[in-house]
Amino acid sequence: MTPLLAAAGHAPLLAPEALLAGRSALVVVAPHPDDETLGAALPLRAAHRLGLPATIICLTDGAASHPRSRVWPPARMAARRADELARAVACLAPGARIVRLGRPDGALRSDGAAAGRTARRIAAEVPTGALVLAAWGGDPHADHRAGARLVRAALARRRDAALWFYPIWGRFSGAPAPARLVRLAAEAEDAAAKRAALAAHATQMSPLVPDDPDGFVMAEAHQRHFLTHPEILIAEASDRPPHGAPVCAPPRSVAPPEQRLRTRQA
């Protein structure tokens, strides 16, 4: 078991509504289409139940998952992944707003003038008093690391917003576990919605693309992990788990697959 998953096993188990208590809105920042489902499906479901506005900011176009495919060239892949994102969000939080920044997949920058524009755009999409969830900077993926830096820059002067991070590939790496973690428990209806949302990302979860055997398709063991293991959130230094939050009985989980990650990770 990896350090992060071992630590998460002892972390508080909360109802996702607890994180949204006192918050005006939810903003989920996803490096790629599908990260919102893998890492933040339960908060999106909770925001929908509570009637809170929800926004998903997708940083990249996701076009580089199958770079050798002629059947699915980048423009077609980007359009398909935008459609998959819309379908997935409809499963989790119908009516949620989707903002696609369209930055190049695999080349997200967190420095220079372009990064400054991206950070300002992110900041403009965060309502006062929102909870912001972003992919963890400890993930072994360049776009996830860059995205975390961009979100931190966007919120550097925003004391009204709370920032937490969700780990994706860092769950399976040897990265040290952060100090403050919480787990989110899924009700049966939430688990079913997450399963449907993940299936909506068919280019990444199934052999839909026939002519790039080296393209990314998430391993079935990883898919099972994300569908059966509690979602994990990592508190930013200034944010702490809510006091008096509802604690739920832990759902079933599976042992994390111990295998080498593909070079290209969605």
C-alpha positions as CSV (number, residue, x, y, z in Angstrom):
1,M,0.0,0.0,0.0
2,T,1.3,3.5,-0.9
3,P,2.0,6.1,1.8
4,L,-1.0,8.2,0.7
5,L,-3.5,5.4,0.8
6,A,-2.1,4.1,4.1
7,A,-2.5,7.6,5.6
8,A,-5.9,8.0,4.1
9,G,-7.0,4.8,5.8
10,H,-6.8,6.6,9.2
11,A,-8.2,10.0,7.9
12,P,-11.6,11.2,9.0
13,L,-14.5,9.8,6.9
14,L,-16.9,12.6,6.1
15,A,-20.2,13.2,4.3
16,P,-19.3,15.4,1.3
17,E,-21.9,18.0,2.4
18,A,-19.7,18.8,5.4
19,L,-17.1,20.4,3.2
20,L,-19.7,22.6,1.6
21,A,-21.1,23.9,4.8
22,G,-21.1,27.7,4.8
23,R,-19.8,27.8,1.2
24,S,-21.5,29.8,-1.5
25,A,-20.5,27.5,-4.5
26,L,-18.3,24.7,-5.6
27,V,-15.6,25.0,-8.2
28,V,-13.7,21.9,-9.4
29,V,-10.6,22.5,-11.5
30,A,-9.7,19.5,-13.6
31,P,-6.4,19.2,-15.6
32,H,-8.2,16.9,-18.1
33,P,-11.7,15.8,-18.9
34,D,-12.3,12.8,-16.5
35,D,-10.3,14.2,-13.5
36,E,-13.4,15.8,-12.2
37,T,-15.1,12.4,-12.0
38,L,-12.1,10.5,-10.7
39,G,-11.4,12.9,-7.9
40,A,-14.4,15.1,-7.1
41,A,-17.5,13.3,-8.1
42,L,-18.9,13.2,-4.5
43,P,-18.6,17.0,-3.8
44,L,-20.3,17.6,-7.2
45,R,-23.2,15.3,-6.2
46,A,-23.4,17.0,-2.8
47,A,-23.5,20.5,-4.3
48,H,-26.3,19.5,-6.6
49,R,-28.3,18.0,-3.7
50,L,-27.8,21.2,-1.7
51,G,-28.7,23.5,-4.6
52,L,-25.3,25.2,-4.6
53,P,-23.9,26.5,-7.9
54,A,-21.2,24.3,-9.3
55,T,-18.6,25.1,-11.9
56,I,-16.1,22.7,-13.5
57,I,-13.0,24.4,-15.0
58,C,-11.2,22.0,-17.4
59,L,-7.7,23.3,-18.1
60,T,-6.7,21.3,-21.1
61,D,-8.4,19.9,-24.2
62,G,-7.4,16.3,-23.5
63,A,-6.4,15.8,-27.2
64,A,-3.1,14.1,-26.6
65,S,-4.3,10.8,-25.1
66,H,-3.9,8.9,-28.4
67,P,-1.2,10.8,-30.3
68,R,-0.6,8.2,-33.0
69,S,-4.3,7.7,-33.9
70,R,-5.3,8.7,-37.4
71,V,-8.9,7.8,-36.8
72,W,-9.0,10.1,-33.9
73,P,-6.7,13.1,-34.8
74,P,-6.3,15.8,-32.1
75,A,-9.2,18.0,-33.2
76,R,-11.7,15.1,-33.2
77,M,-10.4,13.8,-29.9
78,A,-10.7,17.3,-28.3
79,A,-14.3,17.6,-29.5
80,R,-15.1,14.1,-28.2
81,R,-13.6,14.7,-24.8
82,A,-15.5,17.9,-24.5
83,D,-18.7,15.9,-25.2
84,E,-17.6,13.2,-22.7
85,L,-17.1,15.9,-20.0
86,A,-20.6,17.3,-20.6
87,R,-22.1,13.8,-20.3
88,A,-20.2,13.0,-17.2
89,V,-21.1,16.3,-15.5
90,A,-24.8,15.7,-16.4
91,C,-24.5,12.4,-14.4
92,L,-23.0,14.1,-11.3
93,A,-24.4,17.6,-11.2
94,P,-27.0,18.4,-13.9
95,G,-27.0,22.0,-14.7
96,A,-23.4,22.6,-13.5
97,R,-21.5,25.1,-15.5
98,I,-18.5,23.9,-17.6
99,V,-15.6,26.2,-18.5
100,R,-13.1,24.7,-20.9
101,L,-9.9,26.7,-21.2
102,G,-8.6,24.5,-24.0
103,R,-4.9,24.6,-23.1
104,P,-2.7,22.0,-24.8
105,D,-2.9,18.5,-23.3
106,G,0.5,17.5,-21.8
107,A,1.9,21.0,-22.1
108,L,0.1,23.1,-19.4
109,R,2.3,26.0,-18.3
110,S,2.5,27.4,-14.9
111,D,5.1,30.1,-15.7
112,G,5.3,33.0,-18.1
113,A,2.6,35.3,-19.5
114,A,0.3,32.5,-20.7
115,A,0.2,31.1,-17.1
116,G,-0.6,34.5,-15.7
117,R,-3.6,34.7,-18.1
118,T,-4.7,31.2,-17.1
119,A,-4.5,32.0,-13.4
120,R,-6.5,35.2,-13.8
121,R,-9.2,33.3,-15.8
122,I,-9.4,30.7,-13.0
123,A,-9.7,33.5,-10.4
124,A,-12.5,35.1,-12.4
125,E,-14.5,31.9,-12.3
126,V,-14.4,31.5,-8.6
127,P,-17.3,33.1,-6.8
128,T,-16.9,34.8,-3.4
129,G,-16.9,32.2,-0.6
130,A,-16.5,29.2,-2.9
131,L,-14.9,25.9,-2.1
132,V,-12.3,25.1,-4.8
133,L,-11.1,21.6,-5.5
134,A,-8.1,21.0,-7.7
135,A,-5.9,18.1,-8.7
136,W,-3.0,17.6,-6.2
137,G,0.4,19.0,-7.1
138,G,1.9,15.8,-5.7
139,D,0.5,13.7,-8.6
140,P,3.3,12.4,-10.9
141,H,1.8,14.2,-13.9
142,A,3.1,17.5,-15.3
143,D,-0.3,18.9,-16.1
144,H,-1.6,18.1,-12.5
145,R,1.5,19.8,-11.0
146,A,1.1,22.8,-13.2
147,G,-2.6,23.0,-12.5
148,A,-2.1,23.0,-8.8
149,R,0.4,25.9,-9.1
150,L,-2.0,27.8,-11.3
151,V,-4.8,27.4,-8.8
152,R,-2.6,28.5,-5.9
153,A,-1.6,31.6,-7.9
154,A,-5.2,32.3,-8.8
155,L,-6.3,32.2,-5.2
156,A,-3.2,33.7,-3.6
157,R,-5.1,36.9,-2.5
158,R,-8.5,35.3,-2.1
159,R,-9.0,34.8,1.6
160,D,-12.7,34.2,1.0
161,A,-12.2,30.9,-0.9
162,A,-11.2,27.5,0.6
163,L,-8.8,25.4,-1.4
164,W,-8.5,21.6,-1.2
165,F,-6.8,19.1,-3.5
166,Y,-7.8,15.7,-4.8
167,P,-5.1,13.1,-5.6
168,I,-5.3,11.0,-8.7
169,W,-2.1,9.3,-9.7
170,G,-0.4,10.3,-6.4
171,R,-2.6,7.6,-4.9
172,F,-0.4,5.0,-6.5
173,S,3.0,6.6,-6.2
174,G,5.6,6.6,-3.4
175,A,5.1,10.3,-2.7
176,P,5.0,11.1,1.0
177,A,1.5,11.5,2.5
178,P,0.3,15.1,3.3
179,A,-0.5,15.9,6.9
180,R,-4.1,16.7,6.6
181,L,-6.4,14.3,4.7
182,V,-10.1,13.5,4.7
183,R,-12.0,10.7,3.0
184,L,-15.5,11.2,1.5
185,A,-18.0,8.4,1.8
186,A,-20.4,7.6,-1.1
187,E,-24.0,6.7,-0.7
188,A,-25.3,4.0,-3.1
189,E,-26.9,6.6,-5.4
190,D,-23.7,8.6,-5.5
191,A,-21.6,5.5,-6.4
192,A,-24.0,4.7,-9.2
193,A,-23.8,8.2,-10.6
194,K,-20.0,8.1,-10.4
195,R,-19.9,4.8,-12.3
196,A,-22.1,6.3,-15.0
197,A,-20.0,9.4,-15.2
198,L,-16.8,7.5,-15.5
199,A,-18.2,5.3,-18.3
200,A,-19.1,8.6,-20.1
201,H,-15.3,9.1,-20.6
202,A,-15.2,6.2,-23.1
203,T,-12.1,7.3,-24.9
204,Q,-10.1,7.0,-21.7
205,M,-11.9,4.0,-20.0
206,S,-12.5,1.7,-23.0
207,P,-10.7,0.5,-26.2
208,L,-12.7,3.0,-28.3
209,V,-9.7,4.2,-30.2
210,P,-8.7,1.3,-32.5
211,D,-5.4,2.4,-34.0
212,D,-3.1,3.6,-31.2
213,P,-2.3,0.6,-29.0
214,D,0.1,2.8,-26.9
215,G,-2.6,5.4,-26.3
216,F,-4.0,5.9,-22.8
217,V,-6.7,3.7,-21.5
218,M,-7.1,3.5,-17.7
219,A,-6.4,0.0,-16.4
220,E,-9.4,-1.8,-15.1
221,A,-7.8,-2.2,-11.7
222,H,-7.4,1.6,-11.5
223,Q,-11.0,2.1,-12.6
224,R,-12.2,-0.3,-9.9
225,H,-10.1,1.5,-7.3
226,F,-11.7,4.9,-8.1
227,L,-15.2,3.4,-8.0
228,T,-14.8,1.6,-4.7
229,H,-12.3,3.6,-2.7
230,P,-13.4,6.7,-0.8
231,E,-12.5,10.0,-2.5
232,I,-9.6,11.7,-0.8
233,L,-9.1,15.4,-0.2
234,I,-6.0,17.2,1.0
235,A,-6.3,20.4,2.9
236,E,-4.4,23.4,1.9
237,A,-2.3,24.8,4.8
238,S,-4.9,27.4,5.8
239,D,-7.9,25.1,5.6
240,R,-8.8,22.3,8.0
241,P,-11.4,19.6,8.2
242,P,-14.7,20.9,9.4
243,H,-15.5,20.5,13.1
244,G,-18.5,18.4,13.9
245,A,-18.7,17.0,10.4
246,P,-20.9,14.0,9.9
247,V,-18.9,10.8,9.9
248,C,-20.2,7.9,7.8
249,A,-19.6,4.2,7.9
250,P,-16.7,3.3,5.5
251,P,-17.7,1.8,2.2
252,R,-16.0,-1.2,0.8
253,S,-12.6,-0.6,-0.7
254,V,-10.1,-2.6,-2.7
255,A,-6.3,-2.8,-2.3
256,P,-4.6,-0.4,-4.7
257,P,-3.1,-2.0,-7.8
258,E,0.7,-2.0,-7.5
259,Q,1.8,-1.5,-11.0
260,R,3.8,0.9,-13.0
261,L,1.8,3.8,-14.4
262,R,1.6,4.4,-18.1
263,T,3.8,7.2,-19.4
264,R,0.7,9.1,-20.6
265,Q,-1.8,9.5,-17.8
266,A,-5.2,11.1,-18.3
